[in-house]
Amino acid sequence: MTRAWYRPMTARRSDEEHRVATPLELLFDLSFVVAVASAAANLHHALAEDHLGAGVAGYLSVFFAIWWAWLNFTWFASAYDTDDVPYRLTTLVQIAGVLVVAAGVPRAFDRSDFTVITIGYVIMRLAMVAQWLRAAGTDPERRACAHRYALGITVVQAGWVARLWLPDSAFWVGFLVMVAAELAVPVWAERAGRTTWHPHHVAERYGLFTLIVLGESILAATGAVSSALDAGHSAAALISLAVAGLVIVFTMWWLYFDHPAQELLTTLRFALTWGYGHFLVFASVAAVGAGLEVAVDYDLHTAHLSRLAAGMATTVPVAVFLVVVWYLQVYPRRRGLTTWAFPVAALLTLLASFSPAPIHVAALVLAALVASVVVTARRPIAP
């Protein structure tokens, strides 16, 4: 069977059976590994040098560019995936933009220079404009929606470029204004006619990206421990820390995937809340890897921050992860005591920061949470 060079970009059904991620979508996700890894690595260095405020702010701003470009392609591809030659080429252009963003991450952290990141981001977003214009030309029912997406994205990209000329004193004001504008575009566009995104497909794509950032955390922690062992430092303490870190990452995987979200994505309002809320899910998971690296640095006496700050580099993102997953995927179901176990565990994780071994205590808290989820799941739930 030969592949068609060009197909009309018509909307796919939202109830289509066997709708799964395509090889092109998987390649697209993998291209973000470099950008996420660079952002997490720079966060690690900033935290280890006790540049907490600047490091966290830089990390969140860079991660927004990574996440938002990924999110927009994911939802578009769920509704429109012709898989013809123009579609593939446009997606590959977006992948090239991701690599440009990754190349600009160090400059953003070291010199607050977002020029390269903005160039890569605009490349990705203008490629999406081309996709939306294709959809507008061949899907009359949702033409107004597609035109709104194309117009909104184009205007906002002009705003991002103009922001580069703002004085340093207005940097964060301009950034927050542009973030608000980006978030408003889908809300405005979908009012003209909802796109036919597929709930199961979207949930799967988000799950795959969660796996990517979880893998980044494992890789970061493993690399830090390996480097310390090669340098001849005590193996027992580092192995203990590595085990605790793995328990944290494994339990985060368990807690996220134990509560699938596809059956919750029934309304546009909840879908937007769920989709936007995953910024904190992805950012917190990737930050856990940076936090575990900071913990290794602190044990090796190479980090320039307090014991409390070193512990919070891991416990804070873990607590954020627990609260956001609870709000997005657990609380809507309201299943007995499990509903409130997540915020309690988040609070205990934060309190673990004040203990002599915050990583180990946090690992025990998360393991206990998983145990409670497993036990509760086996009990019948009263109506």
C-alpha positions in Angstrom: 0.0 0.0 0.0 1.5 3.3 -1.1 1.3 6.4 1.0 -0.8 9.3 -0.4 1.3 12.4 -1.1 -1.6 14.6 -0.1 -5.0 14.1 1.6 -7.7 16.6 2.6 -7.2 17.4 6.3 -10.6 16.3 7.6 -11.5 15.9 11.3 -11.1 12.4 12.8 -14.0 11.1 14.9 -13.7 11.6 18.7 -15.1 8.1 19.2 -12.8 6.3 16.7 -11.9 2.8 17.8 -8.2 1.7 18.3 -7.0 5.3 18.3 -3.4 5.1 19.5 -0.2 7.1 19.2 1.5 7.0 15.8 5.2 6.6 15.2 5.5 10.2 14.2 3.9 11.3 17.5 6.4 9.1 19.4 9.3 10.7 17.5 7.9 14.1 18.3 7.8 13.2 22.0 11.3 11.9 21.9 12.6 15.2 20.5 11.5 16.9 23.6 13.8 14.7 25.7 16.8 17.0 24.9 14.9 20.1 25.9 13.5 18.7 29.1 16.9 17.3 30.1 18.6 20.6 29.5 16.0 22.5 31.5 16.3 20.0 34.4 20.1 20.1 34.3 20.2 23.9 34.5 17.7 23.8 37.4 20.0 21.4 39.2 23.0 23.7 38.8 21.1 26.8 39.9 19.7 25.0 43.0 23.1 23.6 43.9 24.6 27.1 43.7 21.8 28.4 46.0 20.2 30.5 43.3 16.8 29.3 44.3 14.6 32.1 43.1 16.3 32.7 39.7 16.7 28.9 39.1 13.0 28.1 39.7 11.8 31.1 37.8 14.0 30.3 34.8 13.1 26.6 34.9 9.3 27.3 34.9 9.6 29.9 32.1 11.7 27.6 29.9 9.5 24.6 30.7 6.4 26.5 29.6 7.8 27.0 26.1 8.6 23.2 26.0 5.2 22.1 27.4 3.0 24.5 25.5 4.4 23.6 22.1 4.0 19.9 22.9 0.5 20.4 24.1 -0.7 22.2 21.1 0.6 19.6 18.6 -0.8 16.8 20.8 -4.4 18.1 20.8 -4.2 19.1 17.1 -2.9 15.7 16.1 -5.7 14.0 18.0 -8.3 15.8 15.9 -6.4 16.1 12.6 -3.8 13.5 11.6 -3.7 13.0 7.8 -0.2 11.5 8.0 0.5 12.7 4.4 3.7 14.2 3.2 2.9 17.9 4.0 1.7 16.8 7.5 4.9 14.9 8.2 7.2 17.6 6.9 5.4 20.3 9.0 5.8 18.1 12.1 9.5 17.6 11.4 9.9 21.4 11.2 8.4 21.5 14.7 10.9 19.0 15.9 13.7 21.1 14.5 12.2 24.0 16.5 12.3 21.9 19.7 16.1 21.4 19.2 16.6 25.1 18.7 14.8 25.7 22.0 17.0 23.1 23.7 20.1 24.9 22.4 18.9 28.1 23.9 18.2 26.8 27.4 21.7 27.4 28.8 21.7 31.0 27.6 18.4 31.6 29.2 19.6 30.3 32.6 23.1 31.9 32.5 22.4 35.3 31.0 18.6 35.5 31.0 18.9 35.6 27.2 15.7 34.1 25.7 16.5 35.0 22.1 17.3 31.5 20.9 14.5 29.9 22.8 12.1 32.5 21.3 13.3 31.7 17.8 12.8 27.9 18.3 9.4 28.5 19.9 8.2 30.7 17.1 9.4 28.1 14.5 7.2 25.4 16.3 4.2 27.7 16.6 4.2 29.0 13.1 4.4 25.4 11.8 1.1 24.9 13.8 -0.4 28.0 12.0 0.3 26.2 8.7 -1.5 23.1 10.1 -4.5 25.1 11.2 -4.8 26.8 7.9 -4.8 23.4 6.2 -7.6 22.3 8.5 -9.5 25.5 7.7 -9.3 24.8 4.0 -10.7 21.3 4.1 -13.0 21.1 7.2 -15.8 23.6 6.6 -17.7 22.6 9.8 -14.8 23.8 12.0 -13.3 26.4 9.7 -14.1 29.3 12.0 -12.4 27.5 14.9 -9.3 26.7 12.8 -9.1 30.4 11.6 -9.2 31.5 15.2 -6.4 29.2 16.1 -4.3 30.4 13.2 -4.9 34.1 13.9 -4.5 33.8 17.7 -1.2 31.9 17.4 0.2 34.3 14.8 -0.6 37.4 16.9 0.8 35.9 20.1 4.1 34.9 18.3 4.5 38.6 17.2 4.0 39.4 20.9 6.8 37.0 22.0 9.2 38.5 19.4 8.3 42.1 20.5 8.9 41.1 24.2 12.6 40.6 23.4 13.0 44.4 23.1 11.4 45.1 26.5 13.8 46.3 29.3 14.8 43.8 31.9 12.6 45.5 34.5 9.5 44.5 32.4 10.6 41.0 31.6 8.3 39.1 33.9 5.3 41.4 33.3 5.7 40.8 29.5 6.2 37.1 30.1 3.1 36.6 32.2 1.0 38.7 29.7 2.1 36.5 26.8 1.5 33.3 28.8 -2.0 34.5 29.5 -2.5 35.2 25.8 -1.3 31.7 24.8 -3.6 30.1 27.3 -6.6 32.1 26.1 -6.2 31.1 22.4 -7.7 27.6 22.7 -10.5 28.8 24.9 -11.4 31.5 22.3 -11.0 29.2 19.3 -13.0 26.3 20.7 -16.0 28.5 21.3 -16.4 28.7 17.5 -16.7 25.0 17.2 -15.1 22.2 19.2 -12.3 20.2 17.6 -12.8 16.4 17.5 -10.0 15.4 19.9 -10.1 11.8 21.1 -10.2 11.4 24.9 -8.4 8.1 25.0 -5.8 9.2 22.5 -5.1 12.4 24.4 -4.9 10.6 27.7 -2.4 8.1 26.2 -0.3 11.0 24.8 -0.1 12.7 28.1 0.8 9.4 29.7 3.6 8.9 27.3 5.1 12.3 28.0 4.8 11.6 31.7 6.9 8.5 31.1 9.5 10.6 29.3 9.9 13.0 32.2 9.9 10.1 34.7 12.7 8.6 32.7 14.6 11.9 32.8 14.4 11.9 36.6 15.8 8.3 36.8 18.6 9.2 34.4 19.5 12.3 36.3 19.6 10.6 39.6 21.5 7.6 38.3 24.1 9.8 36.6 24.7 11.8 39.8 25.2 8.6 41.9 27.4 7.0 39.2 29.6 10.1 39.1 30.0 10.2 42.8 30.9 6.5 43.0 33.5 7.0 40.2 35.0 9.7 42.3 35.5 7.3 45.2 32.8 8.5 47.6 31.1 6.3 50.2 29.0 3.7 48.4 26.6 2.8 51.2 25.1 6.3 51.7 24.8 6.9 47.9 23.2 3.6 47.3 20.7 4.2 50.0 19.9 7.6 48.5 19.6 6.1 45.0 17.2 3.4 46.3 15.0 6.1 48.0 15.1 8.2 44.8 14.0 5.2 42.8 11.1 4.5 45.2 9.9 8.1 44.8 10.0 7.8 41.0 8.4 4.4 40.9 5.6 5.5 43.2 4.9 8.6 41.2 4.5 6.4 38.1 2.2 4.1 40.1 0.0 6.9 41.4 -0.3 8.7 38.0 -1.2 5.6 36.0 -3.4 4.0 38.6 -6.0 6.7 37.9 -6.5 6.9 34.1 -8.2 10.1 32.9 -9.9 9.2 29.6 -13.3 8.6 31.1 -13.1 12.1 32.8 -12.5 14.0 29.6 -16.1 14.4 28.7 -16.4 18.2 28.7 -14.3 21.0 27.1 -14.1 22.8 30.5 -12.6 19.8 32.3 -10.4 18.9 29.4 -8.9 22.4 29.4 -8.4 22.2 33.2 -6.8 18.8 32.9 -4.7 19.6 30.0 -3.4 22.9 31.4 -2.9 21.4 34.8 -0.4 19.0 33.4 2.1 21.8 33.2 2.7 21.3 36.9 2.6 17.5 36.6 5.3 17.4 33.9 7.4 20.2 35.4 7.3 18.7 38.9 8.3 15.2 37.7 11.3 16.6 35.8 12.2 18.7 38.7 12.4 15.7 41.0 15.4 14.5 39.0 17.1 17.8 39.5 16.3 17.6 43.2 17.7 14.1 43.6 20.9 15.4 42.0 21.0 18.2 44.5 20.6 15.7 47.3 23.7 13.8 46.0 25.7 17.0 45.8 24.7 18.0 49.3 25.8 14.6 50.7 29.1 15.0 48.9 29.5 18.6 50.3 29.7 20.1 46.8 26.3 22.0 47.0 26.3 25.5 48.4 22.9 25.5 50.1 21.4 24.5 53.4 20.2 21.1 54.4 16.6 22.3 54.4 16.9 23.8 50.9 18.6 20.6 49.6 15.8 18.5 50.9 13.1 20.8 49.6 14.6 20.6 46.1 13.0 17.1 46.0 10.1 17.3 48.5 8.5 20.4 47.0 8.1 19.1 43.5 6.9 15.7 44.8 4.3 17.5 46.9 3.2 19.6 43.9 2.9 16.4 41.9 0.7 14.7 44.5 -1.6 17.7 44.9 -2.0 18.2 41.1 -2.6 14.5 40.3 -5.1 14.4 43.2 -7.0 17.4 41.9 -7.0 16.3 38.2 -7.5 12.6 38.4 -8.4 11.5 41.9 -10.7 14.0 43.5 -13.2 14.0 40.5 -13.9 10.4 41.3 -14.3 10.9 45.1 -13.6 7.4 46.2 -13.6 7.3 49.9 -10.5 7.8 52.0 -8.2 7.6 49.0 -9.6 10.9 47.9 -8.0 12.7 50.9 -4.9 10.5 51.2 -3.1 12.4 48.4 -3.2 15.9 50.1 -2.2 14.3 53.4 0.7 12.6 51.8 1.7 15.9 50.1 1.7 17.6 53.5 3.8 14.8 55.1 6.2 15.0 52.2 6.8 18.7 52.8 7.3 18.1 56.5 9.9 15.5 55.6 12.1 18.4 54.5 12.8 19.1 58.1 13.9 15.6 58.9 17.5 14.4 58.9 16.8 12.2 55.8 14.2 14.0 53.7 14.5 11.8 50.6 14.2 8.6 52.6 11.2 9.9 54.6 9.5 11.1 51.4 10.0 7.7 49.8 8.3 6.0 52.8 5.4 8.5 52.6 4.8 7.7 48.9 5.2 4.0 49.5 2.6 4.2 52.2 0.3 6.1 49.9 0.6 3.5 47.2 -0.1 0.8 49.7 -3.3 2.6 50.8 -4.4 3.1 47.2 -3.9 -0.7 46.5 -5.8 -1.7 49.7 -8.6 0.7 49.1 -9.0 -0.4 45.5 -9.7 -4.0 46.7 -12.6 -2.9 48.9 -16.1 -2.4 47.6 -17.1 1.3 47.4 -20.4 2.2 49.1 -22.7 4.2 46.8 
